[in-house]
Every structure is written in C-alpha cells, then in structure tokens.
Amino acid sequence: MYIQEVDRLKTRGLRITAVVLIVLLIVGVLGGFFYWAHKNNVSKLVSTFFLIKSQYIEDVSTAKLVNGAVEGMVEALDDPYSVYLDREAFKELNLQIEGTFGGIGVEIDMNQDNQIVVVSPLPGTPAAQEGIRSGDLITKIEDEETTDMTTVEAAAILRGEPGTTVSLEIMRPEENRTFTVQLVREQIIVPSVSGRVLEDYPDVGYLRVMHFNRVNTNTQLHEELTKLEEAQYRGLILDLRGNPGGDLQAAVEVAGYFLKDGPVVRIVQSGGTEDVLYATRSGREVTGPLVVLIDGGSASASEIVAGAIKDSESGVLVGARTFGKGLVQTVFNLGDQEGVKLTTNKYLTPDGHDIHAKGIEPDVVVEQPKDIEEDVQLEKAVEVLEEQLKSEKAA
C-alpha cells in the first residue's frame, strides 16, 4: 500500500514537474519584459495552478484548469457581450454565421441588466407566428432560469432538431406580464434581402434588409434593385425594422448604395484611436427620395446604416427608436475548436453620436400598435415618400 502511494506520488510529481516546465517555457517565450512587468500576477496564477495540481485531493486535468482560468478572465470583464466559447459554444456560433439551423427563428442579445432579450423574431418563423416580440425577455428555457446564461448558451438550448419542441417563459415588460409558450423547432434559413413595388403605389420601390451577412447581402440587394429599376420606381423605402444586425463590412457595403458621400461609421478602438469607414461604391447608386423604416428591433449593423443615412441627410427615418447596440465584438480562435468573443470596438455615427443603450430617434415617430394588423409605419413611410415625389414634380 505504501509503495503504491509512493509510486502514485512519484508519477503525479513527474506530471507536475512537466507542467511547470511547460509553463516556465511559455513565460520565457512570451518574453522577460511581460513577466517582469506583471510578475506578481503571473506568479499568483502559476502558484495557484501548481498548488491545485500538487495539493488538491483529486486529479484535475490541465485542460480543465486552463479553460476555467480563461473563462474566469473573460467573466472578470463584467461585459455581457464578451464570452469564452468552449467547443459547443464555438460550434453554435459557426451555425449562426452559416445562416441555416434548426430552431425557433429568434435573434437574442443581452440587455444592460444581463437579461436575455429578444432583438427580433425572424419573419415566418415559429417565434414570429407565436407572437414573440422585440423587447420580450426570455426568463426560462425548458424550466431553466436564464439569469446566469450567456446568449451563446441560450441559443444552444433554443436550437435543436426540426420537429422537436422547446418551452419558453416570456416576460413582456410593456404589459407587465409573464407567460409560457411551446414552440416547435423548424429548419431556419436566415433571409437577407427582399424587394417589390408596392401595390397601389407603382412609383414606390420597397426593399427589406433582414440581416447583414458577407456572403449574399450585397449580391441580393443588387439583384432586387435591378428588378425595381426595371419596374421604373421613382422613390424607395428601405425597411430595417426587426433587423438585428450582422456583419460590419456588409453594412458598409449596403450603405454605399444610399449615401450621397462621406463616412458610414466611426470605429473607436481600445485606447481611443478612431478609424473612419467610408462607403464602398457598388457600381450603382439609388436615386430619388429615400425613406428608411426603423424600430426597436433594428440593432447593431442596421443602426450603422440608419445612422449614416440620417447624419448625411440622404433619407428620412420613419418609425420608432432603434435598439441601441453600439459595440463591436470580434471572435478570436484559440485553437482546438474553442475561442473567445471580445468587445473590441465601439462605433459612432458619422457625426460622432454614441447610440449605445440610447438608440437612434427617427425623424418621424410612428409607433406600431400591437393590437392591429395594419402596418401604420409603412403607411406613414409611403405618405412621406409620396410628398417628396410630389415636391420633385412641382420643382
């Protein structure tokens, strides 16, 4: 028994020695300057690691300790948008980027109170059909409280095989009530752009951008504009309602169709340095009056487009105040199918307005009543556009 215990300690000691040597090698590679500049904190980290490996009553894998340390560092930022992505979370994030998955069709985010909030239900999906709205809080998923969940963890539970069910507890702040819904998952294909000439208004073209992605948003927008030009539209309504955002570069490309000239967005880096992104010309520009529809489901990249159009006076904004997300996250690959998503930038409108947690106020405020099917915001947008077209004719 004693010999077995000595052998076990020897083996454990060899493993610990190897780990310590690896840690010291890493410190050496990182450079003496970093170590000496932060030696107290680095020593604390290495010492804790060594103590756990040598003194803790049970064996703990090095991978588990390192992952826990990384997760703890990210949590210490106290930023709901910055998260450590383990293999499962990293896989879920890639599914979002691909744009096809089994789920309920709802875009979620974290609000300032660390609550899971619905940014927008995607049109025609189970979430939209069940009446889930922008601003609803998801307080439980399958009877599990969402209080300590990240958005990635919540999304992982919401997704699943088409045909399976998921139960949600929804808190609707505007009505001060909580209710439960059962949703059947479907194959969700995230749409990007649709367009048409409005019935009864042959001069009015209508474009709806539902999500910004680098794969097909620019291409689909180009195709829909070509169709509208063939129909000889004279004025355009750009609908960004319920658009939760997406890829920054795609938003800059889309803005290039609508801006007369100048910057699209100001990106503030860590340290305060600022980059200005300008509209990239697509080879064609939208001519004629422009009205942009926005609401509380318009977030992130869609707010970049709306803010640029408003600041440049390239169009009139109609609808309700936007969501107010002015932070940019970057995903870094840590290897081994894991990563970390960090808030790396904040963005300002071209005129320098910080819209985070504030949103963008439309030029013409029109709230959409929840109890009627008639789209009063779209009707107002048509009215504003028709007035502009009449003014052009008179001139």
Summary of the structure (lengths in Angstrom):
residues: 395
radius of gyration: 25.6
end to end distance: 101.0
largest distance: 101.8
contacts: 1198
relative contact order: 0.10
helix: 37%
strand: 27%
